[in-house]
Amino acid sequence: MNSPGHIQVDEEVLAKYLSGEASPEEAMAVDNWVKADDDNRRLFEQAMKVWEGTNTGSYWQLPDPQITLTALRTQALAKSSGRIKAIRWSIAAAVLLLLGATGLYVGWQKKNALQPPLALITRTAQDITLQDTLPDHSLATIQPGSTIAYTPGFSGAAREIQLSGNATFDVTSNPVKPFRVRVGDIQVQVLGTVFRVWEDSQHIRVQVNAGAVKMYRNEDGIVLKSGQAGSYEKAHHRFITDSIPAVGTRLPSFTFTNASLKDIATQLEKAYGIHVVFKNKKLEACTMSSSFDNKTKEFIFDVISITLNVQCRIEKDTVYISGMGCNE
Amino acid sequence: MHLPLEMKQGHDKLVSLVEHYFHTYYESLHRYAFTILKDNDQAKDAVQAVFLKLWEKRSTIDEEQSVKSYLYTAVYNYCLNVKRHDKVKDRYAAESNITGDDSNQLVSKEISQRIMSQVAALPPQCRLIFTKSRFEGKKYATIAAEMNLSVKTVEAQMGKALKILREKLLDLIISLVIFFLWYS
């Protein structure tokens, strides 16, 4: 890969880049160089560590791209239509759902025996991205040419969405009323947080970055947890869990500023698909400040244990927090 | 009668093209903005503002290489503008006083302490330039003027400092990360 203007990337250019002195051309050269080779990337990460180790302020942390993109779409929409919708965000429970082709929706309508209720609400994005607040305050961002449909007030035992096309769902948590997206002849049920769905002519694939989802058809299906990917073979109606966990999966980022342990636990529950149990309710009020980027839940609970002088015991998907009190 | 449909499809294509660029360059552009602004939120705002502009003028975007150059240059100019208004410095200072040092405290204090001792062991001129840049937050041009050196020399000395520190600290960083993962 050629660098723009044939800039030779060495430690001098890297130092310049990290010092905020790089021109756009040098920044491009650095990024090309980092992407070109794993050794380059490792060298770059070490240089970043040196810079972080000698810093006196904040660290570089990438804000969630999906949140930024959603904000961007909202801004673009507000600019083009001249109105701004008030939207409630539930950031931690952001569920990313991207679906590829639209052809299967038609197929689903023909095959599925379920009768749509009489008063079905349908939202179709025409020329621009459409934001729609669902009855449970979840947020749907519908891409142009795509349609979602659901019952008013989400009547029924589950929150069911029919989707054709591309949409991003920012889902509020409600364990007793599952959130399901129907696509093709299968359903995707939200059990946790961040996951991605896409389809090609032969498969529907789901990759889970955080939390858990269940993909199923009738009685048949699989549960995918954080770091796992699964696929559905359309021809054979077969579900397969990929044996090797997806590589390069980023764990979520958090920044807690004087946050209560209760709030922190709520966010971690959503992000990692776990359940946090306080054995001593007083501990919920303990506060701490910290940020975590791409860390395992074990790491985060270790840091919490040390910072607040509490015990965190992880058993499968449940974390028990106990102790007398916290360091003030 | 075919025109409206074609226009609609053209429009859809452009929207998805903007989003394609967003996913491709978001991380790189944010990191670049951060190196200049030293502030994650400000860097996010910069990238968001630049993409909003691209979104508005999406009918003129076509060729990937020119869009890439446009994005990097626009982020660069935006960041310099922010710095010029000196908003960042004030905000940065205010934040450092309140919460700045809390982030990742466990790892950063330990590593920082050890890196500081390595910085002290750098060759004298190299150490002085590195100190002015990293700890006093001075620009290369300012350092060059203060020390009566060329900017090119400052660049070379900063590169040298990075090379030495990275090599010395590589083992340390790895051992510390493992230490905190296993023993904390």
Interface residues (C-beta under 8 A of the other chain):
Chain A: P4 D10 E11 E12 V13 L14 A15 K16 Y17 L18 S19 G20 E21 A22 S23 P24 E25 A27 M28 D31 L43 Q46 A47 K49 V50 W51 E52 G53 T54 N55 T56 G57 S58 Y59 W60 Q61 L62 P63 P65 T68 L69 A71 L72 Q75 A76 K79 Q126 D127 I128 T129 Q143 P144 G145 T255 T257 N258 S289 S290 S291 F292 F299 D302 V303 I306
Chain B: K8 H11 D12 V15 S16 E19 F22 H23 Y26 E27 S28 H30 R31 Y32 F34 T35 I36 L37 K38 D39 N40 D41 K44 V47 Q48 F51 L52 W55 E56 K68 S69 Y72 T73 V75 Y76 Y92 E95 S96 T99 G100 D102 S103 N104 Q105 L106 S108 I111 S112 R114 I115 M116 V119 F130 S133 R134 F135 K139 Y140 E155 A156 M158 G159 K160 A161 L162 K163 L165 R166 L169 L170 I173 F180 L181 S184
